[in-house]
Amino acid sequence: MSQTEEILKKNPKFMPTLVRYEEPIEINEEEMQLEMQEQVLNQKKKQQLQPLDQKWSIDEILNKFFPPRRFEHERHFFKQIVSVNDVKRDELNQLEEDLKERLIERQARKSGICPIREDLHSQLFEEIIRQSAVKCPERGLLLMRVYDNLKLTFAAYQTLYAESVVFGNRKAAESEIGKSEQDSKIAKYDKKKIHLENQIIGE
């Protein structure tokens, strides 16, 4: 890790990621404001993946899918762009080790629904997409489409799950209300039964 990254690591907004980025470079405040404005405009436009029959450079593809990261630390402004370099086998092995370490550090659950594990695996998938796009932009674009579709599908399942939980809780509350009413009726009839039994015994 470079000296700049060591400094930025103290900044809570500088979150380490499995996606490979270049070393952060320092920019002035004016450049930071202009880039932030551009980022807001791009978010409003909502990114659309390029058609496969259109030629795009690797830089254009990667910067569109992986926007530059920007940070502020003690009135110093930094920018970090995604790497366009390929990886070697030993670097892939290191990527696997980094994933294992961060799963442990962030205390990700091994099974069930876990936002931490989901986040780290998403970062890993994005790094795989980056590597594929560096070697073959067309393959990278296809993987980006698959990834976007998976995120939409997963978001739909999350919405369904949240709605089902709300529905189940509401039904459970309604059943509890009905149960208390039935219990009060049973108690009332029990008292009436005892009263009638006592009348018969008295006769």
N, C-alpha and C positions, 0 to 999 in steps of 0.2 A: 504493500500500500504506500502511495506517495505521501510526501509531507503535507501537501494540500489536502489530500483525502483524510489524513490523520487529524487535521484541524477541523475539517468539516464534520468528522465523525461525532464531534461533541455537540453538533447542532442537531436537535431532535427532528428537524425537517429533512435532514440528510439520511434517508433510510437506505441501507445497503440492499442491493438487488442481485439476483442471479444473472440478470441480463448484463452482458458485457458492455460497458461504456468506456469512452476515452477518459484520460485524466482530466479533472476539472480545470478550466481556465478562468482567470479573473477578467471580468468586464467592468466597464464603468456604469454608473447609475443610469445614465441616459440610454445606453444600450439595453440595460435590464428592463426599463420601462417600455421601450419600443417592442422588445421581444414579448413581454407580458401582454401588451395590447394585441400583438399578432396572434398570440396563443388563444386569447379570448375570442377573437374573430374566427379562428379555425374551429374552435369548439362550437360556436354558433352554427357554422356551416355543416358541422358533423362530418367526420371523415368518411369518404367513400373510396372503396378499393378500386384501383385502376383496372381497366379492361386488359385482358391478357394480350390482345392483338396490338396494344399500344406500347411503344418502347419507352421505358423509364430507366433512369440510372439507378444503381444500387443505393446511392446517397438519397435520392428522392423517395424511393420506396421505404427505406429504413427510417428516415426522418419523419415520414408521414405516419408510419405505424408506431414508431417509438419517438415521441417528441423530446426535444432536449430537456434535461433536468436543470432547474435553476435554483440557486440558494443564496441566502444572505447571511453573513456571519460578521458581526461586529463592524457593520457599515461597509463590508467588502462584499462584492457581488461575484458570483461564480456561475459558470455555465458548463454543462457536461453533455456531450452528444454521444449517440450510440456508436459503437465500434463497427467498422466495415471490414475488419480483419477476420480471416478464418482462424480456426483453432486446430491444435494438434492433439494427438491421442492422449498425451499426458495431461493436457489441459482439460480434456473431457473427464478424465479420472478425477481431477481436482474439482470439477464442477459437481460430480457425484458426492465427493466428500463434503463440499460446502453445503450441499442440500441436507445431508445427514446431520451436520453440525447445527445448522439453523433450525432444523426440526426439533433438535434437543434443546437448544438455547431458548427457543420461543415456546417450549413445552407443548408441542402439537400432540393431539391425541392420535393414537394409532388406528382407531376405528371410529365409526359413526360420523356425524356431521362435525367438522372442525374448520372454522374460518381460517385459522393459521395454516393448517396443512393445505387447504384450498389455495391460499395466497401464494405459498411457496411453490406448489406444483404449477400454478399459473405462470409464475416467473420462469420456471424451468421450461415450460412449453414455449414461452415467448423467446427464450434464448435459443431453443431448437429452431424456431421459425427464423430468427436472425441468422443463424448459421446456414440454414437452407437457402435463404435469400441471397447471402453473400456468394454462395456457389452457383445458384441458379435462381435468378429473380422470379421467373415464372412459377417455379415450384414454391418459392416463398409466398407469392401472392395467393396461390391455391391454399396453402396452409393457413394464411391469414383469414381467408374466407371460411374455412372449416372452423377456425378458432372463434371467429365472430358468431357463427351459427351455434356453436356449443355454448357460448356465453348467454346468448338469447334463450336457448333451451333451458339452461340451468336457472336463469332468472325467472322463467315461467314456472318451473318446478318449485322454486322458492316461494313465489307468490301463492301457488296452489297450497303449499304446505302451511304457510302462514294463515291463509283463509280457513283451511281445515281445522287448524288448532283453535282459531277463534270460534268456529262453528261448534266444535266439540265442547269447548268450555261453556258456551251459551246453553247447549243442550244439557250439559251436566248440571248447570245452575238451575235450569228449568225443572229437571228431574228432582233436584233437592227440594225445590219449592213444593212440587207435587207430593213428594214423600212426606213432608211435614204436615201437609193437609190430610193425607191418608192416616198418618199416625194419630192426629187429633181426633179424627172420626172414629178410629178403632178404640181409642181411650174412652170416647163418649159412649159408644155402644157397650163397652165392657162395664162401665158404670151402670148403664141402664139394665144390663143383664143381671148384675149383682143385685140391683134394686128389686127386680122382678123375682129373683130367686128367694130373696128375703121375704117378700110378700107371700110367696107360696109356702115357705117354711112357717111363717106366722099363722097361716090359716090352719 
